[in-house]
């Protein structure tokens, strides 16, 4: 029986080389994940290749190419990894190249043209002698990892099979299969400081602020920052009830023409009445004034922007920006380009004056990119480190393949299979919005001024 201070034993594994890549937007504590994984593999005698800028060089690989060390990858097991866990940024860089984006169904996995990008990745890894791929990224990257696993399963008998595990990353925290993702609390911590500064400004000068925060599919970041930063109120996409919703035809902003769906009919998009958000903001301002509080800082999740009427979207951006917007297959527009907090703040100021007869300055702001590489909190360094250790243990100690590295609330490791996290029919990861019936969601309602 091992003693409490016994070091891990070197595993009996056939894995000799692993590749680690980071895909998508940055997140605090990325280097804790990468550094912790690299230390474990290196001490076990496994070579560690850090692929530069996500899938970029792997997806561009051609037969006979030589992936250049220093450009396409770095040897993490040859680096001095001391101190890396607490460094900001991403030591191997990142990118949004997605070699699995053309695979929408299982039938697509039989199409050589659609699987060509994954074949390039596979051949590139084989050229380096890689035995296992470790992907770090969001739900799209998780889905790509699952597609790569399916692609491996379909290779002819006798082919080299590259194992794959995935490490969940997103400051949006909208990940099925893990309580909190690394970087989330670090991002919340910086946003909370910014909100507290605005609250002090509002108290001193009498104005108000409406802050648009990142979170396309879920309002975890908005809710966390609002509670930690003592914002006056918070609204996420999850809070929009059906009675606020309707539909409109999707139109191309540049041409004004109706966009047709795959069935040849006008593509209908779900929209909501922005007046309802305006009324809620003014209701809270007046409720706070009834409590003797003059300050006001609201937090609004950016995901709401996808469901604004096109007439409102046009009011939120310049003509050039408006005409450059392209709807996706669901009629949604890219929320990162839709700074709607300025428009919302003007409407709130107008409604406040209409109700009270008094003017009030309300300023719209947009937060986002400044939090992605902030200094990680101790919690996120610990969480990221456990995730990194976990990928080593999954591959080398447990011989796992096709799993995500997760933790419980007490940081014990868990290894859910891809099949539990992804709709395998649609080849799409399950989303995890804030549950409006959860105590986490209701906490914000108790802390806000109670509207009659």
C-alpha positions as CSV (number, residue, x, y, z in Angstrom):
1,X,0.0,0.0,0.0
2,X,1.4,3.4,-1.0
3,X,2.1,5.9,1.8
4,X,0.5,9.4,1.8
5,X,3.7,11.0,0.6
6,X,4.6,8.3,-2.0
7,X,5.3,9.7,-5.5
8,X,3.2,8.4,-8.5
9,X,4.7,5.3,-10.1
10,X,5.7,5.5,-13.8
11,X,2.8,3.9,-15.7
12,X,3.0,0.9,-18.0
13,X,1.7,2.6,-21.1
14,X,2.2,2.4,-24.8
15,X,2.0,6.2,-25.1
16,X,5.4,7.7,-25.9
17,X,4.4,11.0,-27.4
18,X,1.5,13.3,-26.9
19,X,0.4,16.6,-28.6
20,X,-1.3,19.4,-26.7
21,X,-3.2,22.1,-28.5
22,X,-5.3,25.1,-27.4
23,X,-8.2,26.3,-29.6
24,X,-10.6,29.2,-29.5
25,X,-10.5,32.3,-27.2
26,X,-8.0,32.6,-24.4
27,X,-8.9,31.9,-20.8
28,X,-7.1,32.7,-17.5
29,X,-5.2,29.7,-16.2
30,X,-4.5,28.2,-19.6
31,X,-0.9,27.8,-18.7
32,X,-1.8,26.0,-15.5
33,X,-3.5,23.4,-17.6
34,X,-0.7,23.1,-20.1
35,X,2.1,23.3,-17.6
36,X,0.6,20.7,-15.2
37,X,0.0,18.3,-18.0
38,X,3.4,18.7,-19.5
39,X,5.2,18.2,-16.1
40,X,3.4,14.9,-15.5
41,X,4.0,13.5,-18.9
42,X,7.7,14.6,-18.9
43,X,8.3,13.0,-15.5
44,X,6.7,9.8,-16.8
45,X,9.1,9.8,-19.8
46,X,6.5,10.8,-22.3
47,X,7.5,13.4,-24.9
48,X,5.2,16.4,-25.0
49,X,4.6,18.5,-28.2
50,X,2.8,21.8,-27.8
51,X,1.2,22.5,-31.1
52,X,1.4,26.2,-32.0
53,X,-1.8,28.1,-32.6
54,X,-4.3,25.3,-32.2
55,X,-5.1,23.2,-35.3
56,X,-3.5,25.8,-37.7
57,X,-0.4,23.8,-38.8
58,X,-2.0,20.4,-38.4
59,X,-4.9,21.3,-40.7
60,X,-2.5,22.7,-43.3
61,X,-0.3,19.6,-43.5
62,X,0.4,17.8,-46.8
63,X,2.0,14.4,-47.3
64,X,5.8,14.8,-47.1
65,X,5.7,18.0,-45.2
66,X,8.1,18.5,-42.3
67,X,6.5,20.3,-39.4
68,X,9.1,22.7,-38.1
69,X,9.9,22.8,-34.5
70,X,9.6,26.3,-33.1
71,X,7.1,27.2,-35.8
72,X,4.5,24.4,-35.8
73,X,5.3,23.1,-32.3
74,X,7.5,23.4,-29.3
75,X,8.8,20.6,-27.1
76,X,7.3,21.3,-23.7
77,X,9.2,18.4,-22.0
78,X,12.4,20.3,-22.9
79,X,11.3,23.6,-21.4
80,X,11.8,24.9,-17.9
81,X,8.2,24.6,-16.7
82,X,8.7,26.1,-13.3
83,X,6.4,29.1,-12.8
84,X,4.4,28.5,-15.9
85,X,1.2,27.6,-14.0
86,X,0.7,31.2,-12.8
87,X,1.7,33.0,-16.0
88,X,-0.9,34.9,-18.0
89,X,-1.5,34.1,-21.7
90,X,-1.1,30.8,-23.6
91,X,2.4,29.6,-24.0
92,X,1.5,27.6,-27.2
93,X,-0.9,30.2,-28.6
94,X,-4.4,29.6,-30.0
95,X,-6.5,30.0,-33.1
96,X,-10.0,29.2,-34.3
97,X,-9.1,26.8,-37.1
98,X,-11.7,23.9,-36.9
99,X,-11.0,20.9,-39.1
100,X,-14.3,19.3,-38.2
101,X,-16.6,22.1,-39.1
102,X,-17.9,20.5,-42.3
103,X,-19.0,17.3,-40.6
104,X,-22.7,17.7,-39.6
105,X,-23.9,14.1,-39.7
106,X,-22.5,10.6,-39.4
107,X,-22.8,10.2,-43.1
108,X,-20.4,13.1,-43.6
109,X,-17.7,10.9,-41.9
110,X,-17.9,8.6,-44.9
111,X,-17.2,11.6,-47.3
112,X,-13.5,11.9,-48.1
113,X,-13.9,15.5,-49.1
114,X,-15.5,16.5,-45.8
115,X,-13.1,14.4,-43.7
116,X,-10.0,15.7,-45.6
117,X,-9.1,18.3,-42.9
118,X,-9.2,15.6,-40.2
119,X,-7.1,13.3,-42.4
120,X,-4.5,16.1,-42.6
121,X,-4.5,16.5,-38.8
122,X,-4.1,12.7,-38.5
123,X,-1.3,12.5,-41.0
124,X,0.5,15.5,-39.4
125,X,0.3,13.8,-36.0
126,X,1.6,10.6,-37.4
127,X,4.5,12.4,-39.0
128,X,5.6,13.3,-35.5
129,X,4.9,9.9,-34.1
130,X,2.1,11.2,-31.8
131,X,0.2,8.6,-29.9
132,X,-2.4,10.8,-28.2
133,X,-4.0,14.2,-28.9
134,X,-5.0,16.5,-26.0
135,X,-7.4,19.3,-27.1
136,X,-8.2,22.3,-24.9
137,X,-11.1,24.5,-25.9
138,X,-14.8,25.3,-25.9
139,X,-17.8,23.3,-27.1
140,X,-16.8,23.5,-30.7
141,X,-13.4,22.1,-29.9
142,X,-15.0,19.4,-27.8
143,X,-17.2,18.5,-30.8
144,X,-14.1,18.4,-33.1
145,X,-12.4,16.1,-30.6
146,X,-15.4,13.7,-30.7
147,X,-15.4,13.8,-34.5
148,X,-11.7,13.0,-34.6
149,X,-12.4,10.0,-32.3
150,X,-15.1,8.8,-34.7
151,X,-12.7,9.4,-37.6
152,X,-10.1,7.2,-35.8
153,X,-12.7,4.5,-35.2
154,X,-13.4,4.4,-38.9
155,X,-9.8,3.9,-40.0
156,X,-9.0,0.6,-41.7
157,X,-7.8,-2.2,-39.5
158,X,-4.1,-2.1,-38.8
159,X,-4.0,1.7,-39.1
160,X,-2.3,3.7,-36.3
161,X,-4.9,5.0,-33.9
162,X,-4.3,8.3,-32.2
163,X,-6.1,8.5,-28.8
164,X,-7.9,11.8,-28.0
165,X,-9.0,13.4,-24.8
166,X,-10.5,16.9,-24.3
167,X,-10.0,19.5,-21.6
168,X,-13.0,21.9,-21.2
169,X,-12.2,25.6,-21.6
170,X,-14.5,28.7,-21.7
171,X,-14.9,31.7,-19.5
172,X,-18.6,31.6,-20.4
173,X,-18.9,28.5,-18.2
174,X,-21.6,27.0,-20.4
175,X,-20.2,23.5,-20.4
176,X,-22.1,20.3,-19.8
177,X,-20.2,17.8,-17.7
178,X,-18.3,20.1,-15.3
179,X,-19.4,22.4,-12.5
180,X,-17.1,25.3,-13.4
181,X,-14.6,25.8,-16.2
182,X,-11.1,27.1,-15.5
183,X,-10.8,30.9,-16.0
184,X,-14.4,31.6,-15.2
185,X,-13.8,32.9,-11.7
186,X,-10.7,34.8,-12.8
187,X,-12.8,36.6,-15.5
188,X,-15.6,37.2,-13.0
189,X,-13.1,38.6,-10.5
190,X,-11.8,41.3,-12.9
191,X,-15.4,42.1,-14.2
192,X,-16.5,42.5,-10.6
193,X,-13.8,45.0,-9.9
194,X,-14.8,47.0,-12.9
195,X,-18.5,46.9,-11.8
196,X,-17.6,48.1,-8.3
197,X,-15.7,51.0,-9.8
198,X,-18.7,52.0,-11.9
199,X,-20.9,51.7,-8.8
200,X,-18.7,54.1,-7.0
201,X,-18.8,56.5,-10.0
202,X,-22.6,56.2,-10.1
203,X,-22.8,57.0,-6.4
204,X,-20.5,60.0,-6.8
205,X,-21.8,61.5,-10.0
206,X,-25.4,60.4,-10.1
207,X,-25.4,58.7,-13.5
208,X,-26.0,55.1,-14.3
209,X,-24.3,52.4,-16.4
210,X,-25.5,49.5,-18.5
211,X,-22.7,47.0,-19.1
212,X,-22.8,44.4,-21.9
213,X,-20.8,41.3,-20.9
214,X,-19.6,38.2,-22.9
215,X,-21.8,35.1,-23.0
216,X,-23.5,34.2,-26.3
217,X,-25.4,31.1,-25.2
218,X,-25.5,31.5,-21.4
219,X,-25.3,34.3,-18.9
220,X,-23.0,32.6,-16.3
221,X,-20.4,35.4,-16.7
222,X,-23.1,38.1,-16.4
223,X,-24.6,36.6,-13.3
224,X,-21.3,35.8,-11.6
225,X,-19.9,39.3,-12.2
226,X,-23.2,41.0,-11.2
227,X,-23.3,39.2,-7.8
228,X,-19.6,39.5,-7.1
229,X,-19.5,43.2,-8.2
230,X,-22.8,44.1,-6.5
231,X,-24.4,45.3,-9.7
232,X,-27.9,46.7,-9.4
233,X,-29.4,44.1,-11.7
234,X,-28.6,41.4,-14.2
235,X,-30.4,40.1,-17.3
236,X,-29.4,37.1,-19.4
237,X,-30.9,35.5,-22.5
238,X,-32.3,32.8,-20.2
239,X,-34.5,35.5,-18.6
240,X,-36.5,36.4,-21.7
241,X,-39.9,34.7,-21.4
242,X,-41.9,33.4,-24.3
243,X,-44.5,36.2,-24.0
244,X,-41.7,38.7,-24.9
245,X,-40.8,36.8,-28.1
246,X,-42.1,36.9,-31.7
247,X,-40.6,36.2,-35.1
248,X,-39.6,38.2,-38.2
249,X,-38.1,37.4,-41.6
250,X,-34.3,37.4,-41.7
251,X,-33.0,40.0,-44.2
252,X,-29.5,40.6,-45.5
253,X,-28.4,43.9,-44.0
254,X,-26.5,44.8,-47.1
255,X,-29.1,44.1,-49.8
256,X,-32.3,44.2,-47.7
257,X,-33.4,41.0,-49.4
258,X,-35.2,38.2,-47.5
259,X,-32.8,35.3,-46.6
260,X,-34.2,31.9,-47.6
261,X,-33.7,28.8,-45.6
262,X,-32.8,25.3,-46.8
263,X,-36.4,24.7,-47.6
264,X,-36.6,27.7,-49.9
265,X,-38.9,29.6,-47.6
266,X,-38.1,32.8,-45.8
267,X,-35.8,32.1,-42.8
268,X,-37.6,33.2,-39.7
269,X,-35.7,34.5,-36.7
270,X,-36.9,34.6,-33.1
271,X,-36.8,38.2,-31.7
272,X,-37.9,39.9,-28.5
273,X,-39.4,43.2,-27.6
274,X,-36.5,45.4,-26.4
275,X,-39.1,47.6,-24.6
276,X,-39.5,44.9,-22.0
277,X,-35.8,45.1,-21.0
278,X,-36.0,48.9,-20.9
279,X,-39.0,48.7,-18.6
280,X,-37.2,46.3,-16.3
281,X,-34.3,48.6,-16.0
282,X,-36.4,51.6,-15.1
283,X,-38.5,49.5,-12.7
284,X,-35.3,48.6,-10.8
285,X,-34.0,52.2,-10.9
286,X,-37.2,53.4,-9.3
287,X,-37.2,50.5,-6.8
288,X,-33.7,51.5,-5.7
289,X,-34.7,55.2,-5.4
290,X,-37.6,54.1,-3.2
291,X,-34.9,52.4,-1.0
292,X,-32.9,55.7,-1.0
293,X,-30.3,54.4,-3.4
294,X,-29.3,56.7,-6.3
295,X,-26.6,54.5,-8.0
296,X,-27.4,52.2,-10.8
297,X,-25.2,49.6,-12.6
298,X,-27.0,47.0,-14.8
299,X,-25.3,43.9,-16.3
300,X,-26.7,42.5,-19.6
301,X,-25.5,39.4,-21.3
302,X,-24.4,39.8,-24.9
303,X,-26.5,36.8,-26.1
304,X,-29.5,39.0,-26.1
305,X,-28.2,40.8,-29.1
306,X,-28.8,37.8,-31.4
307,X,-32.6,38.2,-30.8
308,X,-32.9,42.0,-31.3
309,X,-35.2,43.0,-34.2
310,X,-33.2,44.0,-37.3
311,X,-34.6,47.6,-36.9
312,X,-32.9,47.7,-33.4
313,X,-29.7,46.2,-34.6
314,X,-29.5,48.9,-37.3
315,X,-29.7,51.5,-34.5
316,X,-26.8,49.9,-32.5
317,X,-24.0,50.0,-35.1
318,X,-22.7,52.2,-37.9
319,X,-23.9,51.8,-41.4
320,X,-20.7,50.1,-42.5
321,X,-20.9,47.7,-39.6
322,X,-24.6,47.0,-40.2
323,X,-24.0,46.2,-43.9
324,X,-21.1,43.9,-43.0
325,X,-23.3,41.7,-40.7
326,X,-24.0,38.2,-42.0
327,X,-26.7,36.0,-40.5
328,X,-25.9,32.3,-39.8
329,X,-28.2,29.4,-40.8
330,X,-30.5,30.2,-37.8
331,X,-30.8,33.9,-38.7
332,X,-28.5,35.0,-35.9
333,X,-26.0,37.8,-36.3
334,X,-22.5,37.8,-34.6
335,X,-23.0,39.2,-31.2
336,X,-19.4,40.3,-30.7
337,X,-20.1,43.0,-33.3
338,X,-23.4,44.1,-31.8
339,X,-22.7,46.6,-29.1
340,X,-26.2,47.3,-28.1
341,X,-25.6,48.7,-24.6
342,X,-25.4,52.3,-26.0
343,X,-28.8,52.0,-27.6
344,X,-30.3,50.4,-24.6
345,X,-28.9,53.1,-22.2
346,X,-30.5,55.8,-24.4
347,X,-33.9,54.1,-24.3
348,X,-33.7,53.6,-20.6
349,X,-32.8,57.3,-20.0
350,X,-35.8,58.3,-22.2
351,X,-38.2,56.0,-20.4
352,X,-37.0,57.2,-17.0
353,X,-37.6,60.8,-18.0
354,X,-41.0,59.9,-19.4
355,X,-42.0,58.3,-16.0
356,X,-40.4,60.8,-13.7
357,X,-40.1,64.0,-15.6
358,X,-36.4,64.1,-14.6
359,X,-33.3,63.6,-16.8
360,X,-30.8,61.0,-15.9
361,X,-27.5,60.2,-17.7
362,X,-27.2,56.5,-18.5
363,X,-24.0,55.2,-20.2
364,X,-23.6,52.0,-22.2
365,X,-20.4,50.0,-22.0
366,X,-19.1,46.7,-23.4
367,X,-16.7,44.4,-21.5
368,X,-15.0,41.3,-22.8
369,X,-11.6,40.9,-24.3
370,X,-9.8,42.5,-21.3
371,X,-10.7,39.5,-19.1
372,X,-9.5,36.7,-21.2
373,X,-5.8,36.8,-20.2
374,X,-6.2,38.4,-16.7
375,X,-4.0,37.0,-13.9
376,X,-5.6,33.7,-12.8
377,X,-7.1,33.4,-9.3
378,X,-5.8,30.7,-7.0
379,X,-9.0,28.8,-7.5
380,X,-8.5,28.7,-11.3
381,X,-4.8,27.8,-11.0
382,X,-5.8,24.8,-8.8
383,X,-8.7,23.8,-11.1
384,X,-6.5,24.2,-14.2
385,X,-3.7,22.2,-12.6
386,X,-6.1,19.3,-11.7
387,X,-7.5,19.3,-15.2
388,X,-3.9,19.1,-16.6
389,X,-3.0,16.3,-14.2
390,X,-6.2,14.6,-15.1
391,X,-5.4,14.3,-18.8
392,X,-2.2,12.5,-17.9
393,X,-3.9,10.2,-15.5
394,X,-6.7,9.4,-18.1
395,X,-4.3,8.6,-20.9
396,X,-1.3,7.0,-19.1
397,X,-2.7,5.5,-15.9
398,X,-6.2,4.6,-17.0
399,X,-5.7,4.0,-20.8
400,X,-8.7,6.1,-21.6
401,X,-9.8,7.4,-25.0
402,X,-12.7,9.6,-26.1
403,X,-13.3,11.3,-22.7
404,X,-13.3,14.8,-21.3
405,X,-11.4,15.7,-18.2
406,X,-13.7,17.0,-15.5
407,X,-13.9,17.5,-11.7
408,X,-16.5,17.3,-9.0
409,X,-17.2,20.1,-6.6
410,X,-14.4,18.8,-4.4
411,X,-11.9,18.7,-7.2
412,X,-12.0,14.9,-7.5
413,X,-11.4,13.8,-11.1
414,X,-14.2,12.6,-13.4
415,X,-13.9,11.4,-17.0
416,X,-17.2,11.6,-18.9
417,X,-17.3,10.0,-22.3
418,X,-17.9,12.2,-25.3
419,X,-21.2,10.4,-25.9
420,X,-22.6,12.0,-22.6
421,X,-21.6,15.5,-23.6
422,X,-22.6,15.6,-27.3
423,X,-25.7,15.0,-29.3
424,X,-24.2,12.3,-31.4
425,X,-27.0,12.5,-34.0
426,X,-26.4,16.2,-34.6
427,X,-22.7,16.1,-33.8
428,X,-23.1,19.1,-31.5
429,X,-22.2,19.6,-27.9
430,X,-25.0,20.1,-25.4
431,X,-25.3,23.7,-24.1
432,X,-25.7,24.6,-20.4
433,X,-27.5,27.9,-19.9
434,X,-28.2,29.2,-16.4
435,X,-31.2,27.3,-15.1
436,X,-33.8,29.9,-14.2
437,X,-35.2,27.5,-11.6
438,X,-31.8,27.1,-9.9
439,X,-30.8,28.8,-6.6
440,X,-27.8,30.3,-8.4
441,X,-30.2,32.2,-10.7
442,X,-32.6,33.2,-7.9
443,X,-29.7,34.5,-5.7
444,X,-29.5,37.5,-8.0
445,X,-33.2,38.2,-7.7
446,X,-33.0,38.2,-3.9
447,X,-30.0,40.7,-4.0
448,X,-31.6,43.1,-6.4
449,X,-34.1,45.8,-5.4
450,X,-37.4,44.0,-5.3
451,X,-39.7,45.4,-8.0
452,X,-43.4,45.6,-7.0
